C-alpha cells in the first residue's frame, strides 16, 4: 500500500468526463470520496458514503481499480483514495477539492485532514455555540484544530488536555483558556468534551469530564480491537450524548474552502501547526517523530 492521506497538489491532467477540474488547478485531497448518488450523499452526509467506504476498505479508487504497481506489474493498494507519499498520484474526482491557488500548498495540505476533522467536530458535529464550555483531550494536529474551532465558535472556557508540555503551550496560543496535564484534570464539568487521541481510556476520561446533559465527541481513531467501557446509567439518567465524528462530519467540497477562507480572514491560525519541511526520503524519521509526540505536523515535499 502507498500510504499518506493528508495532502495538496497541482493537477497535471484530468480523465474523461471531468469538466469542473482543470490542469493547473490547486487541490486539497479528501480521504473520503463520495459517489453523490446514495442516500447518505443525497442527504448531505458524504462522509458516510457506502461506495466510498467499500473502495477505501479494498484499497482501490472510488471509480474502480488501482493505479499503482510494482516493477513486476503487481497491483499496489491505494490508501483512502489518496496515497500522498508519492511523487505523483491518481485520485477520484470527488477526492479533489479545488482551492484558491494563492494558498501555499504546504499549508493547504493541513486542511485535508487535521483542520477539517478537528474544527469540523466542533462546528459541524457538536455545533458549539458562544459561551459553551469545551474540553479537548489530545493535542495533536486534530486536537489543536478543535481548539481553534472552539475559539472560533466563541466557546468559554476552553480546556486543553495533553501530557506534552509544548502542545499545551501551543493550545494556549491557539485560543485555549487553560491547558492541563491529564493528571491535573480533576473535576471538569464541561458542556462539550472532544477526544482526539484515539485511545478508549482517553475517551472515557473525556466522558467523565462532561457535565450532566453534555456531549462527548469521539474524533480519534483507536485500534479496531479496542473496547470502550462507560457507566451505562449515566448516559440515560444524566441525559448525556456520546457521538462519533468522522472527518469532522464535513462536506469536503463545501467545508474545506470555507475553512481556508476563515484562515485567510485571520480567524484560524492554521500556520501555527506547521513544523519542518522535509523530502520524501526523510519520511520514516518524520513518522517516528510524529509517533513520539515530538511534532504536530511536518510537511513532506516530493
Secondary structure by P-SEA (a helix, b strand, c coil): ccccccccccccccccccccccccbbbbbbcccccccccccccccccccaaaaaaaaacccccccccccccccbbbbbccccccccccccccccccccccccccaaaaaaaccaaaaaaaaaccccccccccccccccccaaaaaaaaaaaaaccccbbbbcccaaaaaaaaaacccccccccccccccccbbbbccccaaaaaaaaaaccccbbbbbcccccccbbbbcccccccccbbbbbbbccccccccccaaaaaaaaaaccccccccccccccccaaaaaaaaaaaccccbbbbcc
